Amino acid sequence: WFRLFTSLRFTLPLQLLRLLSMIFPSHFGNKYEYHNRKFNMAMRLVKLYEPYLLYKGIFDDRNLETLRIKNAAKEMDKRFGF
Protein backbone atom coordinates (compact mmCIF):
# COMPACT_ATOMS: atom_id res chain seq x y z
CA TRP A 1 0.00 0.00 0.00
CA PHE A 2 2.80 2.37 0.78
CA ARG A 3 4.41 1.92 -2.63
CA LEU A 4 1.08 2.50 -4.34
CA PHE A 5 0.43 5.59 -2.24
CA THR A 6 3.85 7.09 -2.92
CA SER A 7 3.61 6.41 -6.63
CA LEU A 8 0.19 8.06 -6.87
CA ARG A 9 0.87 10.92 -4.50
CA PHE A 10 4.49 11.76 -5.32
CA THR A 11 6.02 9.90 -8.27
CA LEU A 12 3.37 10.78 -10.84
CA PRO A 13 3.32 14.49 -9.94
CA LEU A 14 7.13 14.50 -9.99
CA GLN A 15 7.13 13.04 -13.50
CA LEU A 16 4.61 15.67 -14.58
CA LEU A 17 6.78 18.38 -13.06
CA ARG A 18 9.79 16.94 -14.88
CA LEU A 19 7.93 17.11 -18.17
CA LEU A 20 6.75 20.65 -17.50
CA SER A 21 10.24 21.77 -16.53
CA MET A 22 11.55 20.39 -19.83
CA ILE A 23 8.87 22.22 -21.79
CA PHE A 24 8.96 25.47 -19.78
CA PRO A 25 12.43 25.66 -18.21
CA SER A 26 12.23 29.37 -17.47
CA HIS A 27 8.94 29.07 -15.59
CA PHE A 28 9.63 25.96 -13.47
CA GLY A 29 13.39 26.34 -13.06
CA ASN A 30 14.96 23.84 -10.66
CA LYS A 31 11.74 22.81 -8.92
CA TYR A 32 11.89 19.28 -10.29
CA GLU A 33 15.48 18.72 -9.14
CA TYR A 34 14.70 20.12 -5.69
CA HIS A 35 11.56 18.04 -5.12
CA ASN A 36 13.09 14.92 -6.67
CA ARG A 37 16.06 15.18 -4.33
CA LYS A 38 13.73 15.54 -1.33
CA PHE A 39 11.63 12.57 -2.47
CA ASN A 40 14.70 10.37 -2.98
CA MET A 41 15.98 11.29 0.47
CA ALA A 42 12.63 10.42 2.04
CA MET A 43 12.54 7.09 0.21
CA ARG A 44 16.07 6.27 1.42
CA LEU A 45 14.97 6.99 4.99
CA VAL A 46 11.89 4.80 4.52
CA LYS A 47 14.07 1.97 3.26
CA LEU A 48 16.48 2.43 6.17
CA TYR A 49 13.82 2.47 8.91
CA GLU A 50 11.40 -0.02 7.32
CA PRO A 51 12.43 -2.99 9.50
CA TYR A 52 11.85 -0.95 12.65
CA LEU A 53 8.60 0.68 11.58
CA LEU A 54 6.94 -2.41 10.18
CA TYR A 55 8.13 -4.89 12.81
CA LYS A 56 5.25 -7.16 13.75
CA GLY A 57 6.79 -8.73 16.84
CA ILE A 58 5.10 -8.67 20.22
CA PHE A 59 7.09 -8.17 23.36
CA ASP A 60 5.92 -10.10 26.41
CA ASP A 61 6.75 -8.98 29.93
CA ARG A 62 4.87 -11.66 31.90
CA ASN A 63 8.07 -13.07 33.40
CA LEU A 64 9.10 -9.64 34.63
CA GLU A 65 5.66 -9.09 36.12
CA THR A 66 5.75 -12.39 38.01
CA LEU A 67 9.25 -11.55 39.25
CA ARG A 68 8.06 -8.13 40.37
CA ILE A 69 5.08 -9.63 42.20
CA LYS A 70 7.23 -12.26 43.94
CA ASN A 71 9.75 -9.70 45.14
CA ALA A 72 8.90 -6.63 47.11
CA ALA A 73 7.72 -3.86 44.79
CA LYS A 74 9.88 -1.29 46.53
CA GLU A 75 12.99 -3.42 46.13
CA MET A 76 12.37 -3.88 42.40
CA ASP A 77 11.78 -0.14 41.90
CA LYS A 78 15.18 0.60 43.37
CA ARG A 79 17.04 -2.05 41.37
CA PHE A 80 15.68 -1.58 37.90
CA GLY A 81 14.37 1.97 37.98
CA PHE A 82 10.72 1.11 37.29
Solvent accessible surface area in square Angstrom, and as a share of the most:
residue,aa,sasa,rsa
1,W,248,0.87
2,F,95,0.40
3,R,137,0.50
4,L,92,0.46
5,F,111,0.46
6,T,10,0.06
7,S,41,0.27
8,L,107,0.53
9,R,140,0.51
10,F,83,0.35
11,T,46,0.27
12,L,106,0.53
13,P,64,0.40
14,L,15,0.07
15,Q,83,0.37
16,L,105,0.52
17,L,32,0.16
18,R,102,0.37
19,L,96,0.48
20,L,52,0.26
21,S,16,0.11
22,M,121,0.54
23,I,98,0.50
24,F,107,0.45
25,P,86,0.54
26,S,116,0.75
27,H,137,0.61
28,F,39,0.16
29,G,39,0.37
30,N,116,0.60
31,K,106,0.45
32,Y,31,0.12
33,E,83,0.37
34,Y,106,0.40
35,H,83,0.37
36,N,42,0.22
37,R,146,0.53
38,K,115,0.49
39,F,39,0.16
40,N,63,0.32
41,M,98,0.44
42,A,47,0.36
43,M,41,0.18
44,R,143,0.52
45,L,82,0.41
46,V,42,0.24
47,K,147,0.62
48,L,107,0.53
49,Y,108,0.41
50,E,62,0.28
51,P,86,0.54
52,Y,164,0.62
53,L,131,0.65
54,L,116,0.58
55,Y,139,0.53
56,K,185,0.78
57,G,33,0.32
58,I,164,0.83
59,F,176,0.73
60,D,92,0.48
61,D,83,0.43
62,R,172,0.63
63,N,131,0.67
64,L,67,0.33
65,E,67,0.30
66,T,72,0.42
67,L,81,0.40
68,R,85,0.31
69,I,124,0.63
70,K,169,0.72
71,N,52,0.27
72,A,61,0.47
73,A,52,0.40
74,K,159,0.67
75,E,72,0.32
76,M,1,0.00
77,D,66,0.34
78,K,171,0.73
79,R,149,0.55
80,F,114,0.48
81,G,66,0.64
82,F,131,0.55
